[in-house]
Amino acid sequence: MITTTLEDTPGRDTHWSTRSMARAAGMSQSSVSRIWRAFGLKPHAVETWKLSTDPLFVDKVRDVVGLYLAPPEGALVLAVDEKSQMQAIDRTAPILPILPTTPARMTHDYVRHGTTSLFAAFDIDSGSVIAHHYRRHRHQEFLRFLKLIDDAVPKDLDLHLVLDNYATHKTPTVKQWLLRHPRFHLHFTPTSSSWLNLVERWFAELTTRKLRRSAHRSVVALEADVRRWINEWNADPKPFVWTKTADQILDTLATYCTRINDSRH
């Protein structure tokens, strides 16, 4: 049965279900479920991934991972990004609270009340976050956020910022400002590699623990609610510990590439 699960498909279907496998193997659905759980098999599940085509992929991975595993002395490493287009949405009916045997319920439809963008800098050492809302998402806002970071961090510390390749991070105005502030050092992740930026993990916490089940009737209310959540986070911050070395990451990706036909990598 395990071999069949891994190597065959049930006729015109793309994957096995407990019902189709039970019928093919001549056993009960509960037995199929128990065996699949024992072997960690989930035929119904699929994960997506994307390989970067950045010609400097290897160098950038080693650079960013090196910062995570061995931060420079006398410096602060910040993972920086923007969570753009955060929507202030309100449900068309009140959210019903959780009850015994019944989960919390909310309407599928909602009313939009505008958007905001959250700029965040995640301190990989302490887990604390420097964050600010802006209504627009241009290089002007990014430059204002850099100035906010500059004011918030003691002047005797160098600043190493891990960022993605968004165009607003590389405009001539931003580059000129960085030349006048030499303690800032920018480290860019490879293209299509947001998983390499630790602030994305923090954004996932924000989404799961606050945004996904919230309702707001204005952008102001959304920003105030998120600010309160960030203040509570910073009162007891939790860093995310990076464990994979650059070599381990590259070896894993190399294994994937050998399994893919026409990967162009």
C-alpha positions in Angstrom: 0.0 0.0 0.0 2.8 2.4 0.8 4.4 1.8 -2.6 1.1 2.3 -4.3 0.6 5.6 -2.5 4.0 6.9 -3.5 4.2 5.7 -7.1 0.6 5.3 -8.5 -2.5 7.4 -8.8 -6.2 6.2 -8.6 -7.3 6.3 -12.2 -8.3 9.8 -13.3 -7.7 11.4 -9.8 -4.5 13.2 -9.0 -4.0 11.6 -5.6 -5.3 8.9 -3.3 -8.0 9.4 -0.7 -8.6 7.1 2.2 -11.8 5.9 0.5 -10.1 5.2 -2.9 -7.1 3.5 -1.2 -9.3 1.4 1.0 -11.2 0.2 -2.0 -8.0 -0.6 -4.0 -6.2 -2.3 -1.0 -9.2 -4.1 0.3 -9.0 -2.7 3.8 -10.9 -0.2 6.0 -10.5 3.6 5.7 -9.4 3.8 9.4 -6.6 1.3 8.6 -5.4 3.3 5.7 -5.4 6.5 7.8 -3.5 4.8 10.6 -0.8 3.5 8.2 -0.5 6.8 6.4 0.0 8.6 9.7 2.6 6.1 10.8 4.6 6.9 7.6 3.9 10.6 7.6 2.0 10.4 4.3 -0.5 13.1 3.3 -1.6 12.5 -0.3 -4.1 15.3 -0.1 -1.5 18.0 0.8 0.8 19.9 -1.6 3.3 22.6 -1.0 4.5 25.2 -3.4 8.0 26.6 -3.8 9.9 28.8 -6.2 13.6 28.7 -7.2 15.4 32.0 -7.5 17.1 32.8 -10.8 19.3 35.5 -9.2 22.8 35.1 -10.7 24.3 36.1 -7.3 22.0 33.7 -5.4 24.8 31.7 -3.8 26.8 34.8 -2.7 23.7 36.4 -1.3 22.6 33.3 0.6 26.1 33.1 2.2 26.0 36.8 3.0 22.6 36.9 4.7 22.9 33.5 6.5 26.4 34.6 7.7 24.8 37.6 9.3 22.2 35.5 11.1 24.7 32.9 12.4 27.6 35.2 13.2 26.4 38.8 13.6 29.3 41.4 13.5 30.6 42.8 16.8 29.4 46.3 17.7 26.6 46.1 15.2 22.8 45.5 15.1 21.3 43.2 12.4 17.8 44.2 11.3 15.6 42.2 9.0 13.6 44.9 7.1 10.6 44.8 4.9 7.2 46.3 4.3 3.8 44.7 4.7 2.0 46.6 2.1 -1.7 47.0 1.4 -2.9 45.9 4.8 -6.7 46.2 4.5 -9.0 47.8 7.1 -12.0 45.5 6.7 -15.2 45.1 8.7 -17.5 42.0 8.5 -21.0 42.6 7.4 -22.3 41.1 10.7 -20.8 40.9 14.2 -18.2 38.1 14.8 -19.8 35.4 16.8 -17.6 34.2 19.8 -16.3 30.7 20.4 -18.7 28.4 22.2 -18.4 24.8 23.5 -18.3 22.5 20.4 -18.6 25.6 18.1 -15.7 27.7 16.8 -15.8 31.4 16.4 -17.7 32.4 13.3 -17.6 35.4 11.0 -19.2 36.3 7.7 -17.4 35.5 4.5 -18.2 38.9 2.9 -16.7 42.1 4.3 -16.5 45.9 3.6 -13.2 47.5 2.8 -12.3 50.8 4.5 -8.9 51.5 3.0 -5.3 50.3 3.2 -2.1 51.1 5.0 1.5 49.8 4.8 3.6 48.7 7.8 7.3 49.2 7.6 9.1 46.9 10.1 12.7 46.3 11.2 13.1 43.0 13.2 16.1 42.8 15.5 17.4 39.3 15.0 19.2 39.3 18.4 16.5 40.5 20.8 13.3 40.0 18.7 12.1 43.5 19.2 10.7 45.5 16.3 10.9 49.0 15.0 7.8 49.7 13.0 5.7 52.5 11.6 2.7 52.8 9.4 2.7 54.8 6.1 -0.3 55.4 3.8 1.9 55.1 0.7 4.7 52.7 -0.3 7.3 54.7 -2.1 11.0 55.4 -1.7 10.1 58.6 0.2 8.4 56.4 2.9 11.3 54.0 2.9 13.7 56.9 3.5 11.6 58.2 6.3 11.7 54.7 7.9 15.5 54.6 7.5 15.7 57.9 9.4 13.4 56.5 12.1 15.8 53.5 12.5 18.7 55.9 12.6 17.1 57.9 15.5 16.0 54.7 17.4 19.4 52.9 17.4 22.3 54.1 19.5 24.9 56.0 17.4 27.8 53.8 18.4 26.3 50.7 16.6 26.7 49.9 13.0 23.5 48.8 11.3 23.3 45.8 8.9 19.9 45.7 7.1 18.6 42.6 5.4 16.2 43.6 2.6 14.6 42.4 -0.6 15.2 43.8 -4.1 12.2 46.1 -4.2 12.9 49.2 -6.4 12.2 51.7 -3.6 15.2 50.3 -1.7 17.7 51.3 -4.5 16.7 54.7 -5.7 19.3 57.4 -6.2 17.9 59.4 -3.3 18.2 56.4 -1.0 21.7 55.7 -2.2 22.8 59.3 -1.5 21.3 59.2 2.0 23.2 56.0 2.7 26.5 57.5 1.6 25.9 60.3 4.2 25.2 57.6 6.8 28.0 55.1 6.5 27.0 53.1 9.6 24.2 51.6 7.4 25.1 48.5 5.4 22.5 46.9 3.2 22.4 43.2 2.4 20.0 42.1 -0.3 18.3 38.7 -0.4 18.2 36.9 -3.7 15.2 37.5 -5.9 12.1 35.3 -5.1 13.6 34.5 -1.7 11.5 36.2 0.9 11.9 33.1 3.1 15.5 34.3 3.7 14.3 37.5 5.5 13.4 36.8 9.1 11.0 39.8 9.3 8.7 37.7 7.1 8.4 35.2 10.0 7.4 38.1 12.3 4.8 39.3 9.7 3.4 35.7 9.8 2.9 36.1 13.6 1.2 39.4 13.1 -1.2 38.0 10.5 -2.0 34.8 12.5 -2.4 36.4 15.9 -3.9 39.7 15.0 -5.0 40.5 11.5 -6.7 37.4 10.2 -9.5 37.5 12.8 -9.8 41.2 13.3 -12.4 43.7 12.1 -11.7 47.4 11.7 -14.0 50.2 10.5 -11.2 52.6 9.5 -7.5 52.7 8.6 -6.9 54.7 11.8 -8.5 51.9 13.9 -6.4 49.3 12.1 -3.2 51.2 12.7 -4.0 51.8 16.3 -4.8 48.1 16.9 -1.6 46.9 15.2 0.4 49.5 17.2 -1.0 48.1 20.4 -0.1 44.6 19.3 3.5 45.6 18.4 3.9 47.4 21.8 2.8 44.2 23.6 5.2 42.2 21.4 8.1 44.6 22.3 7.3 44.3 26.0 8.2 40.6 25.8 10.0 40.1 22.4 10.8 36.6 21.0 13.7 36.2 18.5 13.5 33.6 15.9 16.6 31.4 15.9 18.1 30.7 12.4 19.7 27.2 12.4 20.5 26.2 8.8 23.9 27.0 7.5 24.4 28.3 4.0 25.9 25.0 2.9 22.9 23.1 4.2 20.5 25.4 2.3 22.5 25.2 -0.9 22.8 21.4 -0.7 19.0 21.0 -0.2 18.3 23.3 -3.2 20.8 21.3 -5.3 19.0 18.1 -4.5 15.7 19.7 -5.6 17.3 20.8 -8.9 18.5 17.3 -9.7 14.9 16.0 -9.3 13.4 18.6 -11.7 13.3 18.3 -15.5 13.9 21.5 -17.4 14.5 23.5 -14.2 16.8 25.9 -16.0 19.0 26.2 -12.8 
